[in-house]
Amino acid sequence: MRSFIKRVENARKNPHLLRLFLKNKIAGTRRILLNPSTIFLAVNGICNLRCAMCDVGMRNRDSQFYRLMSGTRQELLPDRVKTFIDEVKYFNPIIAITSTEPLLYGPLFDISEYIISRGLELYITTNGLLLEKYAETMVRLNVPLLQVSLDGPPEIHNRIRGVEKAFEKAMDGIRLVTDYKRKYNSEKPKIGINYTISNLNDTYLFDFSQLMNDTGVSSITFSHLNYVTEKMAEKHNSLFADICQATPSSMSSDVVDPTKVDFNKLWEQIRLVKGHRFTPTITFVPEIRSRDILFDFYNRPEVIVANDKCSAPWTVMQIMGNGDAAVITRCLNVRLGNIYKDSFDEIWHGECYKKFREALRKHNMFPACTRCCGVL
């Protein structure tokens, strides 16, 4: 209800959106097009890790995720980012800087300061390898939320991420952020951990949760693997190739394979974590409530386990390093505009977005969508 009220308030600030709101409300449509609640900025297309479950880290150049995230190897121009922020500040979106590795982006803190100065909520997600270097800056800028990606205890994380001491460096950075928060008597940034579950770390959730106790971390999100199998891609392309092509993504039979997840052991890990009280708040995405559904998630990707429709094109926007507007990080490789050519409003209400939304509305989701973060 609170989210709905916020959307009404946003609509009142823009006559065009208010007309759309009233039109959709009267028509009784199930999805009301207002403004995105979150805008993701993929500020660059490079990373300093080689993550086993990541198409960028594995240099899987044929995958949709690689093409979306790193195909251009470009960086967002800070001046355009600032004018873009001015274009969207009237409806107060969260600005989430997530990709590919923000701490490799030179103007990061220049645009971060600008975003915060405009009264917008800013989230930064990093692999933590360079966090120690920038810990004090994070605290002095009062970045509201810092998300660090960790995938298990030290040996497991380092193996998955493909760089020695990656875990240790990230934890040194987290400790230093915590120290600076004490020094400056600041509660910001809150520190959250993102843990991507795969067959490489499916038996370490409880050990990891214990390891994160009393470290200054405020939350842990255990995310079940987002992936597209070859069969999912083939089915999608046989039906919807005219809209956008799908490819296998975030998996490889010799390294990361969802069918190799030991769902019995993983289910016990989930129960152990949920049955114990830890200092960080712990969340699972999606929330899987039975062993059978857990089996379906990793072995029967055609089965819907969470939401039965995708709302991402109505609620979020992703801006890539070359300025392209896309749906969301893990989505299909589809371009819906470019901020170097058009304003936010022109893109969000433009013909490309309109056609994509209409196609998705007819089917609720595509075959390649069932294990994407947009529906999980």
Buried (B, 14 or more C-beta within 10 A) or exposed (E): EEEEEBBEEBBEEBEEBBEBBEEBEEEEEEBBBBBBBBBBBBBBBBBBBBBBBBBBBBEBEEBBBBBBBBBBEBBBBBEBBBEBBEBBBEBBBBBBBBBBBBBBBEBBBEBBBBBBEBEBBBBBBBBBBBBBEBBBBBBBBBBBBBBBBBBBBBEBBBBBBBBEEBBEBBBBBBBBBBBBBEEEEBEBBBBBBBBBBBBBBBBBBBBBBBBBEEBBBBBBBBBBBBBBBEEBBBBBBEEBEEBBBBBBBBBBEEBBBBEBBEBEEBBBBBEBBEEEEBBBEBEBBBEBEEBEBBBBBBEEBEEBBBBEBBBBBBBBBBBBBBBBBBBBBBBBBBBBBBBEEBBBBBBBBBEBBBEBBEBBBEBBBBBBBBBBBBBB
